[in-house]
Amino acid sequence: MTLDDLARPDTPETADGPPGGGRASGWAALRPLVLRLHFYAGVLVAPFLLVAAVSGLLYALSYPAEKVLYAHELEVPVPDGATALPLSRQVEAARAADPDGTVTAVWPGAEPGATTRVLMADPDVPEGASLAVFVDPYTGDIRGQLPSYGSSGALPLRTWLSQFHVDLHLGELGRNYSELAASWLWVVALGGLLLWLGRRRRNRRALFLPERGPKSRRRTLSWHGTVGLWAVAGLVALSATGLTWSRYAGENIGSVQDRLGGATPTLSAGLAGGAGAGGEHAGHGAGHHPAPTAQGADVGIDKAVAAARAAGIDSPSISVVLPAEGSGYVVKETDKQFPAQLDSVAVDPADGTVLDSLRFADYPLLAQLTRIGIDAHMGVYLGLFNQLALAALALALVLLIVWGYRMWWLRRPGRPVARGTWRRVPPTMLLPLLAVTALVGWFVPLLGISLVAFLAVDLALALVARARSRRTA
């Protein structure tokens, strides 16, 4: 028995087409193709989706776990009537704790009881990370030191799970797994949606709620279909946002976004006659550290933050990138919850004047949507609600895969979807479908390559089956 022996439809008449082998029309013509694609993709790509779902579930739960595991570094008791020390004194405390490090950025605590995170370039931390020194803002005491990664400030637990989700800790080779999963997730989800909506049922309730009764393939299908229906929008969104920073499809998406005028604008932090200019993402991403502050007059971090506040940076959640050679302070809002506060201001270290400002409201709409989509995928857009929603979607995907494999097992042996059903699709539907498939396959390369591989496997199985039938005859 082969995979093809198990790819039978629920209703044989839709697989075989109209009587006499003529051309079908509409959904009757497309259903066998969608069913065959959904089956092959579900069986062959499901292991990649399962790993992505489980690792994504763990990553979503790492946010609350991080707060518990690193509570000593992240939180301090608030003394009665106490006020926070100036940032400059907190930075000096961090420098004293690590004299060999170079301060690159400061993240003041966003709420009472939160520590200040002073980020430092340090030769002893892993490549691509900063050393985060956690300072008690009321006493200046050092609460601890940990490696910190990226703009979200991931600490070791979340960083490990994030990398596992992205590339299984296999580097660039491992990224192919996550891109393959993201490339097929939307195809499997939308294909399943079409099959579920096109299924005949006794009442409308069976469309939205699973059926009750004894365990059977029908009940498993009911759970598979209804949970998939409720989760499909979130799964498609996860697929789309995941592809935005993938290796191959991500480049195509970025190119299209730039051509549509949706590129993310940058903040100009360069000084007149300076050797360089700091962009909006200076010191923001993992692995980038500004050069030591240029010699000359410096108003200091406290006055720079005060100037940014006066210029409209009013979110309690901010980060301050210290001046690099030829550039000024960059003060950025980092509150990504709704409504997002992501404005930024560049301040001249010589006199505290504002060099440039960038408002999130002035981003092109496509850039705003991209930013929100990525933040939602990472679980930072709506805080705990976002993280719980991601965990629920990941758990739903795990269950859908398990139910899918169970249906495959219960189905055996079965009557397969007949090969060659594409011949019964009217040319007016087939030609546009082929053109769209080719375009999508080019735009999302791993989807196109794996689809060709599926077709090759299907052809090979057909040739083997034909050879067997000839020998039998």
Backbone hydrogen bonds, N-H to C=O, Kabsch-Sander energy under -0.5 kcal/mol:
donor,donor_aa,acceptor,acceptor_aa,energy
5,D,2,T,-0.6
6,L,2,T,-0.5
6,L,3,L,-1.4
7,A,4,D,-1.1
8,R,6,L,-1.1
14,T,11,T,-1.5
15,A,11,T,-0.8
15,A,12,P,-0.7
16,D,12,P,-2.0
17,G,13,E,-1.0
21,G,18,P,-1.6
22,G,19,P,-0.7
24,A,424,R,-1.1
28,A,25,S,-1.0
29,A,26,G,-1.0
30,L,26,G,-1.4
31,R,27,W,-2.8
34,V,30,L,-2.6
35,L,31,R,-3.0
36,R,32,P,-2.4
37,L,33,L,-2.4
38,H,34,V,-2.9
39,F,35,L,-2.3
40,Y,36,R,-2.5
41,A,37,L,-2.7
42,G,38,H,-2.2
43,V,39,F,-2.5
44,L,40,Y,-2.8
45,V,41,A,-2.3
46,A,41,A,-0.6
46,A,42,G,-0.6
48,F,45,V,-0.8
49,L,45,V,-2.1
50,L,46,A,-3.0
51,V,47,P,-2.0
52,A,48,F,-2.3
53,A,49,L,-2.6
54,V,50,L,-2.7
55,S,51,V,-2.6
56,G,52,A,-2.2
57,L,53,A,-2.3
58,L,54,V,-2.2
59,Y,55,S,-2.2
60,A,56,G,-2.5
61,L,57,L,-1.8
62,S,58,L,-0.7
62,S,59,Y,-0.8
63,Y,59,Y,-0.5
63,Y,60,A,-0.7
65,A,61,L,-1.7
66,E,62,S,-2.6
67,K,63,Y,-1.5
68,V,64,P,-1.3
69,L,65,A,-3.0
70,Y,66,E,-2.5
71,A,68,V,-1.1
74,L,70,Y,-2.1
75,E,71,A,-2.3
76,V,113,G,-2.5
82,A,79,P,-1.7
85,L,137,P,-3.6
89,R,86,P,-0.7
90,Q,86,P,-1.6
91,V,87,L,-2.6
92,E,88,S,-2.0
93,A,89,R,-1.9
94,A,90,Q,-1.8
95,R,91,V,-2.5
96,A,92,E,-2.2
97,A,93,A,-1.4
98,D,94,A,-1.4
101,G,98,D,-1.6
102,T,121,A,-2.0
103,V,101,G,-0.5
104,T,119,L,-2.6
105,A,119,L,-1.4
106,V,320,V,-2.3
107,W,117,R,-3.2
114,A,111,E,-2.0
115,T,74,L,-1.9
116,T,135,V,-2.5
117,R,107,W,-2.7
118,V,116,T,-0.7
118,V,133,V,-2.6
119,L,105,A,-2.5
119,L,117,R,-0.7
120,M,131,L,-2.0
121,A,102,T,-3.0
122,D,120,M,-0.6
125,V,122,D,-1.4
129,A,126,P,-1.7
130,S,148,S,-2.6
131,L,120,M,-3.0
132,A,130,S,-0.7
132,A,146,L,-3.2
133,V,118,V,-2.8
133,V,131,L,-0.6
134,F,132,A,-0.6
134,F,144,G,-2.7
135,V,116,T,-2.8
135,V,133,V,-0.6
136,D,141,D,-3.3
140,G,136,D,-2.7
143,R,134,F,-3.2
143,R,141,D,-0.6
144,G,134,F,-0.8
146,L,132,A,-2.2
148,S,130,S,-3.1
149,Y,154,A,-2.3
153,G,150,G,-1.2
154,A,149,Y,-2.1
159,T,155,L,-2.7
160,W,156,P,-2.4
161,L,157,L,-2.1
162,S,158,R,-2.6
163,Q,159,T,-2.5
164,F,160,W,-2.1
165,H,161,L,-2.3
166,V,162,S,-2.0
167,D,163,Q,-3.0
168,L,163,Q,-0.6
168,L,164,F,-1.3
169,H,163,Q,-1.0
170,L,167,D,-2.1
173,L,170,L,-0.7
175,R,171,G,-1.1
176,N,172,E,-0.5
176,N,173,L,-1.2
177,Y,174,G,-1.2
178,S,166,V,-0.6
178,S,174,G,-0.9
179,E,175,R,-2.2
180,L,176,N,-2.4
181,A,177,Y,-2.3
182,A,178,S,-2.5
183,S,179,E,-2.4
184,W,180,L,-1.6
185,L,181,A,-1.8
186,W,182,A,-0.8
188,V,184,W,-2.8
189,A,185,L,-2.5
190,L,186,W,-2.5
191,G,187,V,-2.4
192,G,188,V,-2.5
193,L,189,A,-2.0
194,L,190,L,-2.4
195,L,191,G,-2.2
196,W,192,G,-2.4
197,L,193,L,-2.8
198,G,194,L,-2.1
199,R,196,W,-0.9
206,A,203,N,-0.7
207,L,204,R,-1.6
208,F,204,R,-0.8
208,F,205,R,-0.9
209,L,205,R,-2.5
220,T,216,S,-2.1
221,L,217,R,-2.7
222,S,218,R,-2.0
223,W,219,R,-2.3
224,H,220,T,-2.7
225,G,221,L,-2.9
226,T,222,S,-2.5
227,V,223,W,-2.2
228,G,224,H,-1.6
229,L,225,G,-2.0
230,W,226,T,-2.0
231,A,227,V,-1.8
232,V,228,G,-1.4
235,L,231,A,-2.4
236,V,232,V,-2.5
237,A,233,A,-2.1
238,L,234,G,-2.4
239,S,235,L,-2.2
240,A,236,V,-2.6
241,T,237,A,-2.7
242,G,238,L,-2.3
243,L,239,S,-1.9
244,T,240,A,-0.8
245,W,241,T,-0.5
245,W,242,G,-0.8
246,S,243,L,-1.5
251,E,248,Y,-0.5
252,N,248,Y,-1.3
253,I,249,A,-2.6
254,G,250,G,-2.5
255,S,251,E,-2.1
256,V,252,N,-2.3
257,Q,253,I,-2.5
258,D,254,G,-2.2
259,R,255,S,-2.2
260,L,256,V,-1.8
261,G,258,D,-1.5
262,G,257,Q,-3.1
269,A,267,L,-0.8
269,A,278,G,-1.2
271,L,276,G,-0.6
271,L,326,G,-2.7
274,G,271,L,-2.7
279,G,277,A,-0.6
282,A,279,G,-1.8
284,H,281,H,-2.3
285,G,281,H,-0.9
288,H,285,G,-1.4
289,H,287,G,-0.5
299,V,349,P,-2.8
304,A,300,G,-1.8
305,V,301,I,-2.4
306,A,302,D,-2.1
307,A,303,K,-2.3
308,A,304,A,-2.0
309,R,305,V,-2.6
310,A,306,A,-2.1
311,A,307,A,-1.1
312,G,309,R,-1.5
313,I,308,A,-2.3
314,D,312,G,-1.5
318,I,316,P,-0.8
319,S,332,K,-2.3
320,V,106,V,-2.8
321,V,319,S,-0.5
321,V,330,V,-3.1
322,L,104,T,-2.1
322,L,320,V,-0.6
327,S,324,A,-2.1
328,G,269,A,-2.3
329,Y,347,V,-2.0
330,V,321,V,-2.0
331,V,345,V,-3.0
332,K,319,S,-2.7
332,K,330,V,-0.6
333,E,343,D,-3.2
334,T,317,S,-2.9
335,D,317,S,-0.6
335,D,341,Q,-1.1
336,K,334,T,-1.1
341,Q,335,D,-3.2
342,L,340,A,-0.6
344,S,358,L,-2.5
345,V,331,V,-2.5
346,A,356,D,-3.0
347,V,329,Y,-2.4
348,D,353,T,-3.3
352,G,348,D,-2.5
355,L,346,A,-2.8
355,L,353,T,-0.5
356,D,346,A,-1.1
358,L,344,S,-2.8
362,D,359,R,-1.4
363,Y,360,F,-1.4
368,Q,364,P,-2.3
369,L,365,L,-2.7
370,T,366,L,-2.3
371,R,367,A,-2.4
372,I,368,Q,-2.7
373,G,369,L,-2.8
374,I,370,T,-2.5
375,D,371,R,-2.3
376,A,372,I,-2.5
377,H,373,G,-2.2
378,M,374,I,-1.9
379,G,375,D,-0.7
379,G,376,A,-0.7
380,V,375,D,-2.5
381,Y,375,D,-0.9
385,F,382,L,-1.0
387,Q,383,G,-2.1
388,L,384,L,-2.6
389,A,385,F,-2.3
390,L,386,N,-2.3
391,A,387,Q,-2.1
392,A,388,L,-2.4
393,L,389,A,-2.4
394,A,390,L,-2.6
395,L,391,A,-2.5
396,A,392,A,-2.5
397,L,393,L,-2.3
398,V,394,A,-2.1
399,L,395,L,-2.3
400,L,396,A,-2.6
401,I,397,L,-2.2
402,V,398,V,-2.3
403,W,399,L,-3.0
404,G,400,L,-2.2
405,Y,401,I,-2.4
406,R,402,V,-2.1
407,M,403,W,-2.6
408,W,404,G,-2.0
409,W,405,Y,-2.2
410,L,406,R,-2.9
411,R,407,M,-1.6
412,R,408,W,-0.7
412,R,409,W,-0.8
414,G,5,D,-0.9
417,V,7,A,-2.2
421,T,418,A,-0.8
423,R,420,G,-1.7
424,R,421,T,-1.4
425,V,422,W,-1.2
429,M,426,P,-2.0
430,L,426,P,-2.8
431,L,427,P,-2.2
433,L,429,M,-1.6
434,L,430,L,-2.6
435,A,431,L,-2.3
436,V,432,P,-2.6
437,T,433,L,-2.3
438,A,434,L,-2.4
439,L,435,A,-2.2
440,V,436,V,-2.8
441,G,437,T,-2.6
442,W,438,A,-1.9
443,F,439,L,-2.4
444,V,440,V,-2.8
447,L,444,V,-1.0
448,G,441,G,-0.7
448,G,444,V,-1.9
449,I,445,P,-2.9
450,S,446,L,-1.9
451,L,447,L,-2.1
452,V,448,G,-2.1
453,A,449,I,-2.0
454,F,450,S,-2.4
455,L,451,L,-2.3
456,A,452,V,-2.3
457,V,453,A,-2.5
458,D,454,F,-2.8
459,L,455,L,-2.5
460,A,456,A,-2.6
461,L,457,V,-2.6
462,A,458,D,-2.0
463,L,459,L,-2.4
464,V,460,A,-2.4
465,A,461,L,-2.6
466,R,462,A,-2.4
467,A,463,L,-2.4
468,R,464,V,-2.3
469,S,465,A,-2.3
470,R,466,R,-2.0
471,R,467,A,-2.2
472,T,468,R,-2.7
473,A,469,S,-2.4
